[in-house]
Amino acid sequence: MMNKFFLGLLVCSLPMIAVAQETFDALQMSQTELRGTARFQSMAGAFGALGGDLSTLTQNPAGIGVYRSSDASISLGLDLNSVKTPSMKDNETRFNLNNAGYVGTLKTGSNDMPYLNFGFTYNRSNDFHRHYRGMVGGIQSSVTNHIATYTSNFTGDDMGMTDKYNPYYDGSAPWISVLAYNSYLINNNNGWQGLYGQGTNGNAEYEISQSGHTDEYSLNIGGNVTNKFYWGLGLGITNIDYDSYMYYGESLNNAYIYNYDRGDGSIEQGTANFGFVNNLSTKGTGYNFKVGFIVKPVNELRLGFALHTPTFYDMRDLYKTVASFEMRGSGKNNYHGENQTGNKDYWDEVRYDYSTPWRFIGSLAGVIGRQGIISLDYEYVGANSMRIKDDAGKEYVDVTTRMKSYMQASHIIRLGGEYRVDNNWSVRAGYSYQTSPVKSEVRENRADVTTVSTNPAYEFDNSIQYVTCGFGYHYKSFYADFAYVHKMRNSEFHAFSPNTYYANNIEPSVYSEVKEKDNRLTVTLGFRF
């Protein structure tokens, strides 16, 4: 059996061979929300074939070609967020600057291309703020069993003493195994074992707190050809600022505790209380390119298309994992304490390159006289095209393989409408639906999910819906728009993956549904001149 002191040294060596974000963290970083100007939000973002709004600079850059006068505006929002698990509910309120920008128009004097426009916008493309927690009673397995099975498949029976497990050279080695073993959560008794066995029962608890945002600064240029064909090119500069606190703990009765005092391989049953705290702080800057066009074959019809390249990020993660434990067996077989990765005085760091999915947007809009608009957008997001590389540009092949195994394309449908009541007032409404970017095998617990570092937990979205409405007022050069957005996001939190290494013997995980409802109010104030 490996010496505990040597294992402690291994835990402290983690920063030397740390790996980059795992698949579901990368997915989280790639997401975008329905944000922007109030008019854009109130029509559920169905603007790909319309243009003439500052938010289109980050959606279909050809929208800038529709402008015939300059435009400047600012959009402020109030978010009232509610997140519910089967056992608890949490609420949060916060303010956001959703969008601000300027578009300038230049009359060329040419009949073929009468306008050449340029613009700049700031847009909050995602807000990560979310807090939820809960308890799961009568759990049927333990994260310690998951770690034990995971360890066996990587290391065999003799962790650290064979070539199969070399923490100094094998970046794919399961660091969670080292931390768990050093905290008495797994043991080697004729094979790696966790604390949960026949007759064991217990409860689990979890808490997740996330904060931060993704902001995009867009530079665009575009124009129109004979007022029939509109084109646009865009450069986006983005930054990510994301922080996550994740706690998962278990309280077990009749737990299978290894008798280290005797050292003879014997097992005693007792109580086990333990928990993992995983802290992650991610910052990154990146860039992307967008190209788009809008065609107006007749005045009543608009067709649009836009292509977004991946955003190419330079990322930095700071992370720390702490495991606390208290084991009580019969006699003197009692253990308690705390272990963590790295040095207690600082967080460990890893740098890497990350590219988000490709995006394609197709749009169709109908104009009814001078009073009505109906617009439909379809967006394709290739979630399985994400890539992670080290800071030298070498791809993490194992992470790419997992992304292809777990992820699939996500599809977004947006439908919006606007009706002009009179020369000054307009009313609007919309609806949007986004499918899950995660394959059904993962959603249905039929796939073994591998994570990196010392966090076996993961989360993902099943679906996201938006129901929107709003109104606008326009007087001379001034306009004011108001939007109400109701967001419904159905997610799942998994404390660890089900073990599916053995046919017809799937060991269940501990997971929970997470239902988020976000009510957002946005006001946009602007001038056209």
C-alpha positions as CSV (number, residue, x, y, z in Angstrom):
1,M,0.0,0.0,0.0
2,M,1.3,3.4,-0.9
3,N,2.6,5.5,2.0
4,K,0.2,8.4,3.0
5,F,3.0,10.9,3.2
6,F,4.1,10.1,-0.4
7,L,0.5,10.6,-1.5
8,G,0.5,14.0,0.1
9,L,3.5,14.9,-1.9
10,L,1.7,13.8,-5.1
11,V,-1.3,16.0,-4.3
12,C,1.1,19.0,-3.9
13,S,2.6,18.2,-7.3
14,L,-0.7,18.7,-9.2
15,P,0.1,22.1,-10.7
16,M,3.1,20.6,-12.5
17,I,0.9,18.6,-14.8
18,A,-2.5,20.2,-14.6
19,V,-4.8,19.9,-17.6
20,A,-7.2,22.4,-19.0
21,Q,-11.0,22.7,-18.7
22,E,-13.1,19.6,-19.0
23,T,-15.8,19.2,-21.6
24,F,-18.8,20.6,-19.7
25,D,-16.8,23.7,-18.4
26,A,-15.9,24.4,-22.0
27,L,-19.5,24.1,-23.0
28,Q,-20.5,26.6,-20.3
29,M,-18.0,29.1,-21.6
30,S,-19.4,28.8,-25.2
31,Q,-23.0,29.6,-24.4
32,T,-24.8,32.8,-25.4
33,E,-28.0,34.3,-24.1
34,L,-30.8,36.4,-25.5
35,R,-29.5,39.8,-24.6
36,G,-29.0,43.2,-26.4
37,T,-31.3,46.0,-27.1
38,A,-34.9,46.0,-25.8
39,R,-36.4,45.8,-29.3
40,F,-34.1,42.9,-30.2
41,Q,-35.0,41.0,-26.9
42,S,-38.8,41.7,-27.2
43,M,-38.8,39.9,-30.6
44,A,-36.8,37.0,-29.1
45,G,-33.8,38.0,-31.2
46,A,-35.4,37.1,-34.5
47,F,-33.6,39.8,-36.4
48,G,-31.3,38.0,-38.8
49,A,-33.2,39.1,-41.9
50,L,-34.2,42.6,-40.6
51,G,-31.2,44.6,-39.4
52,G,-31.4,48.2,-38.4
53,D,-30.7,47.5,-34.7
54,L,-27.5,47.6,-32.8
55,S,-27.8,44.0,-31.6
56,T,-27.7,42.7,-35.1
57,L,-24.0,43.7,-35.2
58,T,-23.3,40.6,-33.0
59,Q,-25.9,38.4,-34.8
60,N,-25.9,39.2,-38.6
61,P,-23.4,41.9,-39.4
62,A,-25.3,42.6,-42.6
63,G,-27.9,44.4,-40.4
64,I,-25.6,47.4,-40.4
65,G,-26.2,47.8,-44.1
66,V,-29.9,48.5,-43.6
67,Y,-29.1,51.8,-41.7
68,R,-29.8,55.1,-43.6
69,S,-29.0,57.3,-40.6
70,S,-26.7,57.2,-37.6
71,D,-27.8,55.6,-34.4
72,A,-26.5,55.6,-30.8
73,S,-28.2,53.9,-27.8
74,I,-27.7,52.3,-24.4
75,S,-29.6,49.3,-22.9
76,L,-30.0,48.7,-19.2
77,G,-31.5,45.6,-17.7
78,L,-32.9,44.2,-14.4
79,D,-32.7,40.4,-13.9
80,L,-34.8,38.7,-11.3
81,N,-33.5,35.1,-11.2
82,S,-35.1,32.1,-9.5
83,V,-33.4,28.6,-9.4
84,K,-35.2,25.6,-8.0
85,T,-34.1,22.1,-7.2
86,P,-36.4,19.4,-5.9
87,S,-35.5,20.4,-2.3
88,M,-34.7,24.1,-2.3
89,K,-35.2,27.4,-4.1
90,D,-32.9,30.4,-4.4
91,N,-33.6,34.0,-5.7
92,E,-31.2,36.7,-6.9
93,T,-31.6,40.2,-8.3
94,R,-29.0,42.1,-10.3
95,F,-28.5,44.9,-12.8
96,N,-26.8,44.6,-16.2
97,L,-25.6,46.9,-18.9
98,N,-26.8,44.8,-21.8
99,N,-25.8,46.8,-24.8
100,A,-24.3,50.1,-25.9
101,G,-23.1,51.3,-29.3
102,Y,-23.0,53.6,-32.3
103,V,-23.5,53.2,-36.0
104,G,-22.4,55.9,-38.4
105,T,-23.7,56.2,-42.0
106,L,-21.8,57.5,-45.0
107,K,-23.6,58.5,-48.2
108,T,-21.4,57.5,-51.1
109,G,-23.3,59.3,-53.8
110,S,-23.3,56.1,-55.8
111,N,-26.5,54.5,-57.1
112,D,-25.0,51.1,-56.9
113,M,-23.9,51.4,-53.3
114,P,-25.6,54.4,-51.8
115,Y,-24.5,53.8,-48.2
116,L,-21.3,52.6,-46.5
117,N,-21.8,52.2,-42.7
118,F,-19.6,51.4,-39.8
119,G,-20.3,50.7,-36.2
120,F,-19.1,49.7,-32.7
121,T,-21.1,47.9,-30.0
122,Y,-20.6,46.5,-26.6
123,N,-22.8,43.5,-25.9
124,R,-23.2,41.3,-22.8
125,S,-23.6,37.9,-24.5
126,N,-23.8,35.8,-21.4
127,D,-24.4,36.2,-17.7
128,F,-23.2,33.2,-15.6
129,H,-24.8,34.2,-12.3
130,R,-26.6,31.3,-10.8
131,H,-26.9,29.8,-7.3
132,Y,-28.6,26.5,-6.4
133,R,-28.4,23.8,-3.8
134,G,-30.2,20.8,-2.5
135,M,-30.2,17.4,-0.8
136,V,-30.7,13.9,-2.1
137,G,-31.9,11.3,0.3
138,G,-31.5,7.5,0.1
139,I,-28.6,7.6,-2.4
140,Q,-27.9,4.3,-4.1
141,S,-24.2,4.8,-4.7
142,S,-21.3,7.0,-3.6
143,V,-18.8,9.3,-5.3
144,T,-16.1,7.2,-3.6
145,N,-17.3,4.1,-5.5
146,H,-17.1,6.1,-8.7
147,I,-13.5,7.2,-7.9
148,A,-12.5,3.6,-7.0
149,T,-13.8,2.3,-10.3
150,Y,-12.2,5.1,-12.2
151,T,-8.9,4.5,-10.4
152,S,-9.0,0.8,-11.2
153,N,-9.4,1.4,-14.9
154,F,-6.4,3.8,-14.9
155,T,-4.0,2.2,-12.5
156,G,-4.7,-1.4,-11.7
157,D,-4.2,-2.3,-8.1
158,D,-1.0,-0.6,-7.1
159,M,-1.5,3.2,-7.5
160,G,1.8,5.0,-7.7
161,M,4.0,2.0,-7.7
162,T,3.6,0.8,-11.3
163,D,4.2,2.4,-14.7
164,K,0.5,2.6,-15.2
165,Y,0.3,5.6,-12.8
166,N,3.0,8.1,-13.0
167,P,1.8,11.5,-11.9
168,Y,5.0,13.3,-13.1
169,Y,4.6,12.2,-16.7
170,D,1.0,11.2,-17.3
171,G,-1.3,14.2,-17.7
172,S,-4.4,12.0,-18.0
173,A,-3.8,10.3,-14.6
174,P,-6.8,10.6,-12.3
175,W,-5.8,13.2,-9.7
176,I,-9.1,12.8,-7.9
177,S,-7.8,9.3,-7.0
178,V,-4.8,10.7,-5.2
179,L,-6.9,13.2,-3.2
180,A,-9.5,10.6,-2.4
181,Y,-7.0,8.0,-1.2
182,N,-5.2,10.6,0.9
183,S,-8.5,11.4,2.5
184,Y,-9.4,7.7,3.3
185,L,-12.3,7.7,0.8
186,I,-11.0,4.8,-1.3
187,N,-8.9,1.8,-0.3
188,N,-7.1,-1.1,-2.0
189,N,-8.3,-4.4,-0.6
190,N,-7.9,-6.9,-3.4
191,G,-8.9,-4.1,-5.8
192,W,-9.9,-0.5,-5.4
193,Q,-13.1,0.0,-3.3
194,G,-15.2,2.9,-2.2
195,L,-17.1,3.4,1.1
196,Y,-20.5,2.2,-0.3
197,G,-21.4,-1.5,-0.1
198,Q,-24.1,-3.9,0.8
199,G,-26.1,-2.4,3.7
200,T,-24.8,1.1,3.3
201,N,-27.2,4.0,3.2
202,G,-27.0,7.7,3.4
203,N,-27.7,11.2,2.0
204,A,-26.0,13.7,-0.2
205,E,-26.0,17.5,-0.4
206,Y,-24.7,19.9,-3.0
207,E,-24.3,23.7,-3.5
208,I,-23.2,25.5,-6.7
209,S,-22.6,29.2,-6.9
210,Q,-21.6,30.7,-10.3
211,S,-20.9,34.3,-11.3
212,G,-19.3,36.3,-14.1
213,H,-20.1,37.2,-17.7
214,T,-19.0,37.1,-21.3
215,D,-18.7,40.5,-23.0
216,E,-18.2,41.2,-26.7
217,Y,-16.9,44.3,-28.4
218,S,-17.8,44.4,-32.1
219,L,-16.4,46.4,-34.9
220,N,-18.5,46.3,-38.1
221,I,-18.6,47.6,-41.6
222,G,-21.3,47.1,-44.2
223,G,-23.4,48.6,-46.9
224,N,-26.1,47.8,-49.4
225,V,-26.2,47.3,-53.2
226,T,-29.1,49.0,-55.0
227,N,-31.1,48.7,-51.8
228,K,-31.7,45.0,-52.6
229,F,-28.6,43.3,-51.2
230,Y,-27.1,44.2,-47.8
231,W,-23.7,42.9,-46.6
232,G,-21.6,43.2,-43.5
233,L,-18.3,42.1,-41.9
234,G,-17.6,42.0,-38.2
235,L,-14.7,41.6,-35.8
236,G,-15.6,40.6,-32.3
237,I,-13.2,41.0,-29.3
238,T,-14.5,39.0,-26.3
239,N,-13.6,38.5,-22.7
240,I,-14.7,35.8,-20.2
241,D,-14.8,36.3,-16.5
242,Y,-16.2,33.3,-14.7
243,D,-16.1,32.1,-11.1
244,S,-17.5,28.8,-9.7
245,Y,-17.9,27.4,-6.2
246,M,-19.1,23.8,-6.1
247,Y,-19.6,21.7,-3.0
248,Y,-20.7,18.0,-2.8
249,G,-20.8,16.0,0.3
250,E,-22.1,12.6,1.6
251,S,-23.2,11.2,5.0
252,L,-23.0,7.4,5.0
253,N,-24.1,4.8,7.5
254,N,-22.6,1.4,7.5
255,A,-19.8,2.7,5.4
256,Y,-17.0,0.3,4.5
257,I,-14.0,1.8,6.2
258,Y,-10.5,0.4,5.7
259,N,-8.7,-0.4,9.0
260,Y,-5.4,1.4,8.5
261,D,-4.5,1.0,12.2
262,R,-4.3,-2.8,11.8
263,G,-3.0,-2.7,8.3
264,D,-4.1,-6.2,7.6
265,G,-6.6,-5.4,4.8
266,S,-9.6,-5.7,7.1
267,I,-12.8,-3.6,6.7
268,E,-15.0,-2.1,9.4
269,Q,-18.4,-0.7,9.0
270,G,-19.1,2.7,10.5
271,T,-20.1,6.3,9.7
272,A,-18.5,8.5,7.1
273,N,-19.0,12.2,6.5
274,F,-17.0,13.9,3.8
275,G,-17.2,16.6,1.2
276,F,-15.4,18.2,-1.8
277,V,-15.1,21.9,-2.4
278,N,-14.0,22.8,-5.9
279,N,-13.2,26.5,-6.7
280,L,-12.6,27.6,-10.2
281,S,-11.8,31.1,-11.5
282,T,-11.5,31.4,-15.3
283,K,-10.5,34.5,-17.3
284,G,-9.9,34.7,-21.1
285,T,-9.7,37.0,-24.0
286,G,-10.5,36.1,-27.6
287,Y,-11.6,37.1,-31.1
288,N,-13.9,36.0,-33.8
289,F,-15.1,37.0,-37.2
290,K,-18.6,37.3,-38.6
291,V,-19.9,37.7,-42.2
292,G,-23.5,38.0,-43.3
293,F,-25.9,39.2,-46.0
294,I,-29.6,40.1,-46.3
295,V,-31.4,39.9,-49.6
296,K,-34.7,41.8,-50.4
297,P,-36.0,40.3,-53.6
298,V,-39.3,42.2,-53.1
299,N,-40.3,44.7,-50.6
300,E,-42.4,42.3,-48.6
301,L,-39.7,39.6,-48.2
302,R,-36.2,39.5,-46.5
303,L,-33.8,36.6,-46.5
304,G,-30.7,36.5,-44.3
305,F,-27.6,34.4,-43.6
306,A,-24.7,34.8,-41.2
307,L,-21.6,32.8,-40.4
308,H,-19.7,33.1,-37.1
309,T,-16.3,31.6,-36.8
310,P,-15.3,30.1,-33.4
311,T,-14.0,32.5,-30.8
312,F,-10.4,31.8,-30.3
313,Y,-9.5,32.3,-26.6
314,D,-6.4,32.6,-24.6
315,M,-7.5,31.2,-21.2
316,R,-6.2,31.0,-17.7
317,D,-7.8,28.9,-14.9
318,L,-7.1,29.2,-11.2
319,Y,-8.4,26.3,-9.2
320,K,-8.3,24.7,-5.8
321,T,-9.9,21.6,-4.4
322,V,-10.4,20.8,-0.7
323,A,-11.5,17.4,0.7
324,S,-12.7,17.2,4.3
325,F,-13.5,13.9,6.0
326,E,-14.5,12.3,9.3
327,M,-14.6,8.4,9.5
328,R,-15.7,6.6,12.6
329,G,-15.4,2.8,12.7
330,S,-15.4,0.5,15.7
331,G,-12.7,0.8,18.3
332,K,-9.9,3.3,17.4
333,N,-10.4,3.2,13.7
334,N,-11.3,6.9,13.5
335,Y,-9.9,9.4,10.9
336,H,-10.6,13.1,10.3
337,G,-8.9,16.0,8.6
338,E,-8.6,18.0,5.4
339,N,-6.5,17.8,2.2
340,Q,-6.3,20.0,-0.8
341,T,-4.5,20.4,-4.1
342,G,-1.4,22.5,-4.2
343,N,-0.2,24.9,-1.6
344,K,-2.8,26.2,0.9
345,D,-1.6,29.8,0.4
346,Y,-2.4,30.0,-3.4
347,W,-4.5,28.6,-6.1
348,D,-3.1,26.4,-8.8
349,E,-2.9,27.7,-12.4
350,V,-3.1,26.4,-15.9
351,R,-3.1,28.2,-19.2
352,Y,-4.5,26.9,-22.5
353,D,-6.1,27.9,-25.8
354,Y,-9.8,27.3,-26.4
355,S,-12.1,27.7,-29.5
356,T,-15.9,27.8,-29.2
357,P,-18.3,26.2,-31.8
358,W,-19.0,27.4,-35.3
359,R,-22.4,29.1,-35.7
360,F,-24.7,29.4,-38.8
361,I,-27.8,31.5,-38.9
362,G,-30.5,31.4,-41.5
363,S,-33.4,34.0,-41.4
364,L,-36.7,34.8,-43.1
365,A,-38.9,37.9,-42.5
366,G,-42.1,39.2,-44.0
367,V,-43.1,42.9,-44.0
368,I,-46.8,43.6,-44.1
369,G,-47.2,47.1,-45.5
370,R,-45.8,49.7,-43.1
371,Q,-47.4,48.2,-40.0
372,G,-46.3,44.7,-39.4
373,I,-43.2,42.4,-39.3
374,I,-43.0,38.7,-38.8
375,S,-39.5,37.2,-38.5
376,L,-38.1,33.7,-38.2
377,D,-34.5,32.7,-37.4
378,Y,-32.8,29.3,-37.3
379,E,-29.3,29.0,-35.7
380,Y,-27.0,25.9,-35.8
381,V,-24.4,25.6,-33.0
382,G,-21.8,22.9,-33.6
383,A,-21.1,22.2,-29.9
384,N,-19.0,19.1,-30.8
385,S,-16.6,21.3,-32.8
386,M,-15.1,22.9,-29.7
387,R,-11.3,22.4,-29.3
388,I,-8.9,22.9,-26.4
389,K,-5.1,23.1,-26.8
390,D,-2.2,23.7,-24.5
391,D,-0.5,27.1,-24.5
392,A,1.9,25.9,-27.1
393,G,-0.9,25.1,-29.6
394,K,-0.9,21.3,-29.1
395,E,-4.4,19.8,-29.1
396,Y,-5.6,17.8,-26.1
397,V,-6.7,14.8,-28.1
398,D,-8.4,13.0,-25.2
399,V,-10.5,16.1,-24.5
400,T,-11.4,16.4,-28.2
401,T,-12.5,12.8,-28.2
402,R,-14.7,13.3,-25.2
403,M,-16.3,16.4,-26.8
404,K,-17.2,14.4,-29.8
405,S,-18.6,11.6,-27.6
406,Y,-20.7,13.8,-25.3
407,M,-21.7,16.7,-27.5
408,Q,-24.0,17.2,-30.5
409,A,-25.2,20.2,-32.5
410,S,-27.7,22.5,-30.8
411,H,-30.5,24.1,-32.7
412,I,-32.1,27.4,-31.9
413,I,-35.5,28.6,-33.3
414,R,-36.5,32.3,-32.9
415,L,-39.8,33.7,-33.9
416,G,-40.8,37.4,-33.4
417,G,-43.3,40.0,-34.6
418,E,-43.9,43.7,-34.4
419,Y,-47.0,45.8,-35.1
420,R,-46.9,49.6,-35.5
421,V,-49.9,51.0,-33.7
422,D,-49.4,54.5,-35.1
423,N,-46.5,56.8,-36.0
424,N,-45.1,56.8,-32.5
425,W,-46.0,53.5,-30.8
426,S,-45.2,49.8,-31.6
427,V,-45.8,46.5,-29.8
428,R,-43.7,43.4,-30.1
429,A,-43.6,39.7,-29.0
430,G,-41.5,36.6,-29.6
431,Y,-40.5,33.1,-28.6
432,S,-37.3,31.1,-28.7
433,Y,-36.4,27.5,-28.1
434,Q,-32.9,25.9,-27.9
435,T,-32.3,22.1,-27.9
436,S,-29.7,20.4,-25.7
437,P,-26.1,20.3,-26.9
438,V,-25.6,17.1,-25.0
439,K,-26.2,13.6,-26.5
440,S,-29.1,11.5,-25.3
441,E,-26.7,8.8,-23.9
442,V,-25.3,11.4,-21.5
443,R,-28.7,12.8,-20.6
444,E,-30.1,9.3,-20.0
445,N,-27.2,8.2,-17.8
446,R,-26.1,5.6,-20.3
447,A,-22.5,7.0,-20.8
448,D,-19.5,7.2,-18.6
449,V,-18.5,10.8,-18.3
450,T,-14.8,11.6,-17.7
451,T,-13.9,14.9,-16.1
452,V,-10.4,16.3,-15.4
453,S,-8.5,17.5,-12.3
454,T,-10.2,16.7,-9.0
455,N,-13.9,17.5,-9.8
456,P,-16.1,14.6,-10.8
457,A,-19.2,16.7,-11.0
458,Y,-20.7,18.2,-14.2
459,E,-23.9,20.0,-15.3
460,F,-25.6,20.6,-18.6
461,D,-28.8,22.1,-20.1
462,N,-31.6,20.0,-21.5
463,S,-33.5,23.0,-23.1
464,I,-33.8,26.7,-22.9
465,Q,-36.9,28.7,-23.8
466,Y,-37.7,32.4,-24.0
467,V,-41.1,34.1,-24.1
468,T,-40.8,37.8,-24.8
469,C,-42.9,41.0,-25.3
470,G,-42.4,44.7,-25.3
471,F,-43.2,48.0,-26.8
472,G,-41.5,51.0,-28.3
473,Y,-42.0,54.8,-28.5
474,H,-40.4,57.0,-31.2
475,Y,-40.6,60.8,-31.4
476,K,-38.5,62.6,-34.0
477,S,-34.8,61.6,-33.4
478,F,-35.5,60.0,-29.9
479,Y,-36.7,56.5,-29.2
480,A,-37.3,54.4,-26.1
481,D,-37.9,50.6,-26.2
482,F,-39.0,48.4,-23.4
483,A,-38.8,44.6,-23.2
484,Y,-39.9,41.8,-20.8
485,V,-38.1,38.4,-21.2
486,H,-39.1,35.2,-19.4
487,K,-36.4,32.6,-19.6
488,M,-37.0,28.9,-18.7
489,R,-33.8,26.8,-18.4
490,N,-34.0,23.2,-17.6
491,S,-30.7,21.7,-16.5
492,E,-29.2,18.7,-14.6
493,F,-26.5,18.6,-12.0
494,H,-24.5,15.3,-11.7
495,A,-22.3,14.8,-8.7
496,F,-20.4,12.1,-10.6
497,S,-20.8,9.9,-13.6
498,P,-22.6,6.5,-13.6
499,N,-20.0,3.7,-13.9
500,T,-20.7,1.9,-17.1
501,Y,-17.4,0.0,-17.5
502,Y,-19.1,-3.4,-17.0
503,A,-21.8,-4.7,-19.3
504,N,-25.3,-4.8,-17.7
505,N,-23.9,-3.4,-14.4
506,I,-24.5,0.4,-14.5
507,E,-23.8,1.9,-11.1
508,P,-26.1,4.9,-10.6
509,S,-24.9,8.4,-10.0
510,V,-26.4,11.1,-7.8
511,Y,-28.0,13.8,-9.8
512,S,-30.7,16.5,-9.6
513,E,-32.9,18.5,-11.9
514,V,-32.3,22.2,-11.9
515,K,-35.1,24.6,-13.1
516,E,-34.3,28.2,-13.6
517,K,-36.7,31.0,-14.3
518,D,-35.4,34.4,-15.1
519,N,-37.6,37.5,-15.5
520,R,-35.7,40.4,-17.2
521,L,-36.8,44.0,-17.8
522,T,-34.8,46.0,-20.3
523,V,-35.0,49.6,-21.4
524,T,-33.2,51.1,-24.4
525,L,-32.8,54.8,-24.9
526,G,-31.4,56.1,-28.2
527,F,-31.2,58.7,-30.9
528,R,-31.1,58.5,-34.7
529,F,-29.7,61.4,-36.5
